[in-house]
Amino acid sequence: EFDNGKFPGSINIPKDRISINKNRIKEMNLPVIVCSNSAYESSIAIRIIKETGIKEVYNGGSWTELCKLQDKI
């Protein structure tokens, strides 16, 4: 999904690698926007990220839709 469309400056951390990257995510000190073509997968990723203590976590929808929004800006 990430390779088919990504937002400039974004990074890809697959859902199964979130736990081992939690410090990296926290150190960015930025809101986290989760993108996935599956609403179910997004909800799992959001839950895992929030469990690490990060409060600003948002569902960005699919990468393709997010890129379409970027093109309109």
C-alpha positions in Angstrom: 0.0 0.0 0.0 2.7 2.4 1.0 4.6 1.9 -2.3 1.4 2.6 -4.3 1.1 6.1 -2.9 2.7 7.9 0.0 2.6 11.4 1.4 6.0 13.3 1.1 7.9 12.9 4.4 5.8 10.0 5.6 7.4 6.8 6.9 6.2 3.2 6.7 6.0 1.2 9.9 4.0 -2.0 9.3 1.4 -2.9 11.9 3.4 -5.9 13.2 6.5 -3.6 13.7 4.8 -0.8 15.7 5.6 -2.2 19.1 9.3 -2.4 18.4 9.3 1.1 16.9 7.3 2.7 19.7 10.3 4.8 21.0 11.1 5.9 17.4 7.5 7.0 17.0 7.4 8.8 20.4 10.7 10.6 19.7 9.2 12.2 16.5 7.0 14.2 18.9 4.4 14.6 16.1 0.8 13.5 15.6 0.6 10.1 14.0 -1.7 9.5 11.0 -2.4 5.9 10.3 -3.1 5.0 6.7 -4.3 1.6 5.4 -6.7 0.4 2.7 -8.4 -1.6 5.5 -10.4 0.1 8.2 -10.0 -2.9 10.4 -6.2 -2.9 10.0 -6.1 0.9 10.8 -8.2 0.4 13.9 -5.7 -2.2 15.2 -2.7 0.0 14.4 -4.3 3.0 16.1 -5.1 0.9 19.2 -1.5 -0.4 19.4 0.0 3.1 19.0 -2.3 4.6 21.7 -1.3 1.8 24.0 2.3 3.1 23.8 1.0 6.4 25.4 0.8 8.4 22.2 -2.4 10.5 22.3 -2.5 12.2 19.0 -3.3 9.4 16.6 -5.6 9.8 13.6 -7.1 7.6 10.9 -6.0 9.0 7.6 -7.9 6.5 5.5 -6.1 4.9 2.5 -2.9 6.2 1.1 -4.6 6.7 -2.3 -7.3 8.9 -0.8 -4.8 10.9 1.2 -2.7 11.5 -1.9 -5.8 12.7 -3.8 -6.4 15.2 -1.0 -2.8 16.4 -1.3 -3.2 17.0 -5.0 -6.1 19.3 -4.3 -4.1 21.5 -1.9 
